[in-house]
Structures are given as structure tokens and as C-alpha cells.
Amino acid sequence: HSSLNPAFTIFGSLEEPLKKYGVGKRSERRKIIGDLLEAVNMRPEYMDRYPHEFSGGQRQRIGIARALCIDPEIIVCDEAVSALDVSIQAQVLQLLMKLRKERNLTYLFITHDLSVTEYLCDRIAVMYLGRIVELCKAEDLYKNTLHPYSEALISAIPVADLDKKTKRIILEGDVPSPVNPPSGCPFHPRCPKAQDICKTKVPELKKYSTDGNEHYASCHLINQPEIS
């Protein structure tokens, strides 16, 4: 809702970045905006309507069109689908994947929902209290999880196939304050595997190998050799 000014038409909102970068005359900008709306599966004539006339999914697609206005190489998607219904999420994710292929885009996709990263992301960084605790190819995070926090997140993903369902890992306690984090590993107060070393020593982000791929994790309890 807040990404689009309710007082502006869609044309007004999408024209702003084009004017900022001195792109074309008004008539040329209308043509560009019409093409962008078509790229996100919307009719060009919608540019003369206002945000309140559109659904949440449509507004999200308009936001994507605006992000494409100046032909970027990278787009930051901060919780881009978290407020949408599951069916609409799927449509937006499919659109993002299509645009990535057509325009050779790179996405920095920020989300609290790991279930959407499996389909969109090539690499995933899992963060806890502002620190990266695991970084690897997307497929390795699900197949060869190394960090206990990542394991807990993955266990919370709903699974339709009951035969593949795993036991949910419940993390006890509250998330500590990032201003005053715990000593040692910041995750140790909630970690079901924590040992004495975890309470006193901050683990380094070390490099491992899973299925021949580089895999980084910060945990004292990883039982495999580090690689240089």
C-alpha cells in the first residue's frame, strides 16, 4: 500500500524515476510506461488509474514495473510477496523469474519465508541477529543444512507430502536484542544443540564443501572438515 502514492495515477508514480534520470519527453515516457505495464502482465491503459483501484497483487506488479523503469542490473526485493495470498505469491514469483531471464536481472531477495527462496534464489544467506550464519547454493541449504538455526527454519516450512514431513524444531525463548546480544554464539540461548563453547566463543563463518559446492556456516558443532 505505502509504495504507491494514493494521490498519483500509476503514470505519475512510474514517471517519477524516468523524469529523475531525464528519460525522454512526456509522450515517450507514456510509451515506456505502457511497455513496462505490459511486461508485468497489465494493460497499458491502467496507467491513468489510481492505486486504490487495484488489488494487492496488481499493486505489487506495478511496483515491479516501476523498479524496471531505468533498466537496472540489480533489484532489491524486500519482503516482496509476504503480504500476498499464496496463489498471488506464486504469480508474482513466476513473473519475477520471467523478468530475470528476459532482462538478465539479479535479485537481492529479502524474506522471512524460506519456502519462496527455493524457487527463486540461486544462493541463500541465512541471518540471525544481523549476522550471516549460513551461506550456500539454494539446493544445498535444503539438502545439506549445516546450521541449527537454518534447520529450525526449514522444519517450519509446510509440506504437502506427509511422507516427506519432518519433525518441527521449536525454538524456545525470545529473540535477544541485537543491541545487547548474548556472549559467544548469538544463537546459543535458543539452540537445542548448544554446548559450553557456544556460550563463550563467537563462531567464525567457515568454508565447507557439500556436494562439491562451497558452503559457509558459523557453528562450533559442524562435524566435517573445513576447507581453505
C-alpha positions as CSV (number, residue, x, y, z in Angstrom):
1,H,0.0,0.0,0.0
2,S,2.7,2.5,1.0
3,S,4.9,2.0,-2.1
4,L,2.4,3.9,-4.3
5,N,1.3,7.5,-3.6
6,P,-2.5,7.4,-3.5
7,A,-2.7,10.9,-4.9
8,F,-0.8,9.9,-8.1
9,T,-2.0,8.0,-11.0
10,I,0.0,4.9,-12.0
11,F,1.5,7.0,-14.7
12,G,2.6,9.6,-12.2
13,S,4.2,7.1,-9.9
14,L,6.1,5.4,-12.8
15,E,7.0,8.7,-14.5
16,E,9.0,9.9,-11.4
17,P,12.1,7.8,-11.9
18,L,12.1,8.5,-15.6
19,K,12.0,12.2,-15.0
20,K,14.6,12.0,-12.4
21,Y,17.0,10.4,-14.9
22,G,16.0,12.7,-17.8
23,V,14.4,9.9,-19.9
24,G,12.5,11.3,-22.9
25,K,9.6,13.6,-23.4
26,R,6.3,13.1,-21.8
27,S,4.9,11.2,-24.8
28,E,7.9,9.0,-24.9
29,R,7.6,8.3,-21.2
30,R,4.0,7.2,-21.7
31,K,5.1,4.7,-24.3
32,I,7.9,3.4,-22.0
33,I,5.4,3.1,-19.1
34,G,2.9,1.3,-21.3
35,D,5.5,-1.2,-22.3
36,L,6.5,-1.7,-18.7
37,L,3.0,-2.4,-17.7
38,E,2.7,-5.0,-20.5
39,A,5.9,-6.6,-19.3
40,V,4.3,-7.2,-15.9
41,N,1.1,-8.6,-17.5
42,M,-1.0,-5.4,-17.1
43,R,-2.8,-3.3,-19.7
44,P,-1.2,0.0,-20.7
45,E,-4.4,1.9,-20.2
46,Y,-4.2,1.2,-16.5
47,M,-1.6,3.9,-16.2
48,D,-4.3,6.5,-15.9
49,R,-5.9,4.8,-12.8
50,Y,-5.2,5.3,-9.1
51,P,-3.7,2.7,-6.7
52,H,-6.9,2.1,-4.8
53,E,-8.4,0.7,-8.0
54,F,-6.1,-2.3,-7.9
55,S,-5.7,-5.5,-5.9
56,G,-2.6,-6.2,-3.8
57,G,-1.1,-8.4,-6.4
58,Q,-1.7,-5.8,-9.1
59,R,-0.1,-3.1,-7.0
60,Q,2.9,-5.4,-6.5
61,R,3.3,-5.8,-10.2
62,I,3.0,-2.0,-10.7
63,G,5.8,-1.7,-8.1
64,I,7.9,-4.2,-10.1
65,A,7.3,-2.1,-13.3
66,R,8.5,1.0,-11.5
67,A,11.6,-0.8,-10.4
68,L,12.3,-1.7,-14.1
69,C,11.9,1.9,-15.3
70,I,15.6,2.8,-15.5
71,D,16.7,-0.7,-16.8
72,P,18.5,-1.8,-13.6
73,E,21.0,-4.7,-13.3
74,I,20.0,-5.5,-9.7
75,I,16.7,-5.1,-7.9
76,V,16.3,-5.4,-4.1
77,C,13.1,-7.2,-3.2
78,D,12.4,-6.6,0.5
79,E,9.5,-9.0,1.6
80,A,8.1,-8.6,-1.9
81,V,5.4,-11.3,-1.6
82,S,4.9,-11.6,2.2
83,A,1.6,-9.7,2.3
84,L,0.0,-11.6,-0.6
85,D,-2.2,-14.7,-0.7
86,V,-0.3,-17.9,-1.6
87,S,-1.9,-18.1,-5.1
88,I,-0.9,-14.5,-5.8
89,Q,2.6,-15.1,-4.4
90,A,3.1,-17.8,-7.0
91,Q,2.0,-15.5,-9.8
92,V,4.4,-12.7,-8.7
93,L,7.3,-15.2,-8.2
94,Q,6.7,-16.6,-11.7
95,L,6.7,-13.0,-13.1
96,L,10.0,-12.2,-11.3
97,M,11.6,-15.4,-12.7
98,K,10.4,-14.5,-16.2
99,L,11.7,-10.9,-16.0
100,R,15.1,-12.2,-14.6
101,K,15.5,-14.4,-17.7
102,E,14.3,-11.8,-20.2
103,R,16.3,-8.9,-18.7
104,N,19.3,-10.6,-17.2
105,L,18.4,-9.3,-13.8
106,T,20.0,-10.0,-10.4
107,Y,17.7,-10.0,-7.4
108,L,18.6,-9.5,-3.7
109,F,15.5,-11.2,-2.2
110,I,15.0,-10.4,1.5
111,T,12.3,-12.6,3.1
112,H,11.4,-14.4,6.4
113,D,9.7,-17.2,4.4
114,L,12.3,-19.8,3.2
115,S,9.6,-21.6,1.1
116,V,9.7,-18.9,-1.6
117,T,13.5,-18.8,-1.8
118,E,13.7,-22.4,-3.0
119,Y,12.1,-21.5,-6.3
120,L,13.6,-18.0,-7.0
121,C,17.1,-17.9,-5.5
122,D,20.4,-19.4,-6.7
123,R,22.2,-18.7,-3.4
124,I,20.8,-18.1,0.1
125,A,22.3,-16.4,3.1
126,V,20.6,-17.1,6.4
127,M,20.9,-14.3,9.0
128,Y,20.4,-14.3,12.8
129,L,20.7,-11.0,14.8
130,G,22.3,-9.3,11.9
131,R,25.0,-12.0,11.3
132,I,25.2,-14.4,8.4
133,V,25.1,-17.9,9.9
134,E,24.9,-19.9,6.7
135,L,25.6,-19.1,3.0
136,C,25.4,-21.6,0.2
137,K,23.6,-22.6,-3.0
138,A,19.9,-22.8,-2.6
139,E,19.7,-26.5,-3.2
140,D,22.4,-27.2,-0.6
141,L,20.6,-25.3,2.1
142,Y,17.7,-27.8,1.9
143,K,19.7,-30.9,1.2
144,N,22.8,-30.4,3.4
145,T,21.8,-27.9,6.1
146,L,24.7,-27.1,8.5
147,H,23.5,-24.5,11.0
148,P,20.9,-25.3,13.7
149,Y,19.0,-22.1,13.0
150,S,18.7,-23.0,9.3
151,E,17.4,-26.4,10.4
152,A,14.7,-24.9,12.5
153,L,13.6,-22.5,9.7
154,I,13.4,-25.4,7.2
155,S,11.5,-27.6,9.6
156,A,8.8,-24.9,9.8
157,I,8.1,-24.9,6.0
158,P,4.7,-26.5,5.3
159,V,5.0,-29.8,3.4
160,A,2.1,-31.1,1.3
161,D,3.5,-34.7,1.1
162,L,3.1,-36.2,4.6
163,D,5.7,-38.9,3.8
164,K,8.3,-36.1,3.5
165,K,7.2,-34.2,6.5
166,T,9.9,-33.8,9.2
167,K,9.6,-33.0,12.9
168,R,9.2,-29.4,13.6
169,I,12.0,-27.9,15.6
170,I,10.6,-25.5,18.2
171,L,13.0,-22.7,19.3
172,E,12.4,-21.8,22.9
173,G,12.7,-18.3,24.4
174,D,12.6,-14.9,22.7
175,V,14.9,-13.4,20.1
176,P,17.7,-11.5,22.0
177,S,18.2,-7.8,21.4
178,P,20.6,-7.1,18.6
179,V,21.8,-4.0,20.6
180,N,22.8,-6.3,23.5
181,P,23.4,-9.7,22.0
182,P,24.4,-12.8,24.1
183,S,28.0,-13.7,24.7
184,G,29.5,-16.3,22.4
185,C,27.3,-17.6,19.6
186,P,24.3,-15.2,19.5
187,F,22.0,-18.2,18.8
188,H,23.1,-20.3,21.8
189,P,20.3,-19.3,24.2
190,R,17.7,-20.8,21.8
191,C,19.8,-23.6,20.2
192,P,18.8,-27.1,21.1
193,K,22.3,-28.3,20.4
194,A,24.3,-25.7,22.3
195,Q,27.3,-26.7,24.3
196,D,29.6,-24.8,26.7
197,I,31.9,-23.4,23.9
198,C,28.8,-21.8,22.3
199,K,28.3,-19.7,25.4
200,T,31.7,-18.1,25.4
201,K,33.2,-18.1,21.9
202,V,31.8,-16.4,18.8
203,P,31.9,-18.9,15.9
204,E,33.6,-17.8,12.7
205,L,32.0,-18.1,9.3
206,K,34.0,-21.0,7.8
207,K,34.0,-22.7,4.4
208,Y,33.0,-26.3,3.9
209,S,32.1,-28.4,0.9
210,T,28.7,-30.0,0.3
211,D,28.2,-32.0,-3.0
212,G,31.3,-30.2,-4.3
213,N,29.9,-26.7,-3.7
214,E,31.3,-24.0,-1.4
215,H,29.1,-23.9,1.8
216,Y,29.7,-21.4,4.5
217,A,28.4,-21.7,8.1
218,S,29.3,-20.3,11.6
219,C,28.8,-23.1,14.2
220,H,31.2,-24.8,16.6
221,L,29.4,-28.1,16.2
222,I,29.7,-28.8,12.5
223,N,31.2,-32.3,12.2
224,Q,33.0,-32.1,8.9
225,P,36.4,-30.7,7.8
226,E,36.8,-27.0,6.9
227,I,38.3,-26.2,3.5
228,S,40.7,-23.3,2.8
